[in-house]
Amino acid sequence: MILVDSSVWIDFFRGTPTAASEKLDRILDVERLYVGDLIVTEVLQGFKDDSDFKAAKTTLESFTMVQIGGEDIAVQAAQNFRFLRARGLTVRKTIDTLIATRCIRNGLRLLHSDRDFDHFAAHLGLQTVPSDA
């Protein structure tokens, strides 16, 4: 069970070859993939062209949708942020804290290309998908 972060989807839809976007391309029809509701927002808001927006929306809707937030996740995400900050580690975006916390809570592995998630993997048990494997 793999949740794919917006950092990967954006490169994928742009056709930008990165290790993570190429990994996504290799596992699209092989692994069970999930997409988060807030991730869908992040990805779709970047499209200027209506036809590209619709195509991406159709693609994203083909995966199981995960609600990223909710009361329990919101509180746990704040605790996770505070835990990392107390160790001198800064997470730049609140949404990344929510995504990482949801993955930890639900046992989802995260495919990403955003260094903020590395703190969650190193200190809070976030499981990630190696891009090079």
C-alpha positions as CSV (number, residue, x, y, z in Angstrom):
1,M,0.0,0.0,0.0
2,I,1.7,3.1,-1.3
3,L,0.6,6.7,-1.0
4,V,2.1,8.9,-3.7
5,D,2.9,12.5,-2.7
6,S,2.2,15.5,-4.8
7,S,6.0,16.0,-5.3
8,V,6.0,12.9,-7.4
9,W,2.7,13.4,-9.2
10,I,3.6,16.9,-10.3
11,D,6.8,15.7,-11.9
12,F,5.0,12.7,-13.4
13,F,2.3,14.8,-15.0
14,R,4.9,17.4,-16.3
15,G,6.9,14.6,-17.8
16,T,9.9,15.5,-15.6
17,P,12.2,12.5,-15.3
18,T,13.1,12.1,-11.6
19,A,14.0,9.0,-9.7
20,A,10.6,9.1,-8.0
21,S,8.5,9.9,-11.1
22,E,10.2,7.1,-13.0
23,K,9.5,4.8,-10.0
24,L,5.9,5.8,-10.1
25,D,5.7,5.0,-13.8
26,R,7.2,1.5,-13.1
27,I,4.8,0.6,-10.4
28,L,1.5,2.2,-11.7
29,D,0.0,-1.2,-12.8
30,V,2.0,-3.3,-10.3
31,E,1.4,-1.9,-6.8
32,R,-1.8,-0.8,-5.0
33,L,-1.5,3.0,-5.0
34,Y,-3.4,5.5,-2.9
35,V,-3.8,9.2,-3.3
36,G,-4.7,11.7,-0.6
37,D,-7.5,14.2,-0.9
38,L,-5.1,17.1,-0.1
39,I,-2.6,15.7,-2.5
40,V,-5.2,15.8,-5.2
41,T,-5.8,19.5,-4.4
42,E,-2.1,20.3,-4.6
43,V,-1.7,18.5,-7.9
44,L,-4.8,19.7,-9.7
45,Q,-4.5,23.4,-8.7
46,G,-1.3,23.6,-10.8
47,F,-2.9,22.9,-14.1
48,K,-3.6,25.8,-16.4
49,D,-5.2,23.9,-19.3
50,D,-8.7,22.5,-18.8
51,S,-8.0,19.3,-20.8
52,D,-4.8,18.6,-18.8
53,F,-6.7,19.2,-15.6
54,K,-9.5,16.8,-16.6
55,A,-7.0,14.1,-17.7
56,A,-5.1,14.3,-14.4
57,K,-8.3,14.3,-12.4
58,T,-9.4,11.1,-14.2
59,T,-6.1,9.5,-13.5
60,L,-6.1,10.5,-9.8
61,E,-9.7,9.3,-9.4
62,S,-8.7,5.8,-10.5
63,F,-6.8,5.3,-7.2
64,T,-8.2,4.8,-3.7
65,M,-8.7,8.1,-2.0
66,V,-7.4,8.6,1.5
67,Q,-8.6,11.4,3.8
68,I,-5.4,13.0,5.0
69,G,-6.8,15.1,7.8
70,G,-9.4,14.6,10.5
71,E,-9.4,15.5,14.2
72,D,-7.1,12.7,15.4
73,I,-4.6,13.2,12.6
74,A,-4.6,16.9,13.2
75,V,-3.7,16.5,16.8
76,Q,-1.1,13.8,16.2
77,A,0.4,15.8,13.4
78,A,0.9,18.8,15.7
79,Q,2.5,16.5,18.2
80,N,4.8,15.0,15.5
81,F,5.8,18.5,14.4
82,R,6.6,19.6,18.0
83,F,8.6,16.4,18.5
84,L,10.7,17.1,15.4
85,R,11.1,20.8,16.2
86,A,12.3,20.0,19.8
87,R,15.1,18.1,18.1
88,G,16.0,21.1,15.9
89,L,14.3,19.7,12.8
90,T,12.1,21.9,10.8
91,V,9.3,20.7,8.5
92,R,8.5,23.5,6.0
93,K,4.9,22.7,5.2
94,T,2.0,21.7,7.5
95,I,0.5,19.5,4.8
96,D,3.6,17.4,4.8
97,T,3.2,16.9,8.5
98,L,-0.4,15.8,7.9
99,I,0.5,13.4,5.1
100,A,3.4,11.8,7.0
101,T,1.2,11.4,10.1
102,R,-1.6,9.7,8.0
103,C,0.9,7.3,6.5
104,I,2.3,6.4,9.9
105,R,-1.1,5.9,11.4
106,N,-2.4,3.8,8.5
107,G,0.8,1.9,7.7
108,L,1.0,3.4,4.2
109,R,4.4,3.6,2.6
110,L,5.1,7.0,1.0
111,L,6.6,7.6,-2.4
112,H,8.0,11.1,-2.4
113,S,10.7,13.5,-3.5
114,D,10.5,16.0,-0.7
115,R,13.2,16.1,1.9
116,D,10.8,17.1,4.7
117,F,9.6,13.5,4.9
118,D,13.1,12.3,5.7
119,H,12.7,13.6,9.3
120,F,9.5,11.6,9.7
121,A,11.3,8.4,8.4
122,A,14.3,8.9,10.6
123,H,12.5,9.8,13.8
124,L,8.9,8.7,13.7
125,G,8.8,5.5,11.7
126,L,7.4,6.8,8.4
127,Q,8.0,4.0,5.8
128,T,9.1,5.3,2.4
129,V,9.4,3.7,-1.0
130,P,13.0,3.9,-2.3
131,S,13.0,5.6,-5.7
132,D,15.9,3.7,-7.0
133,A,14.7,0.2,-6.4
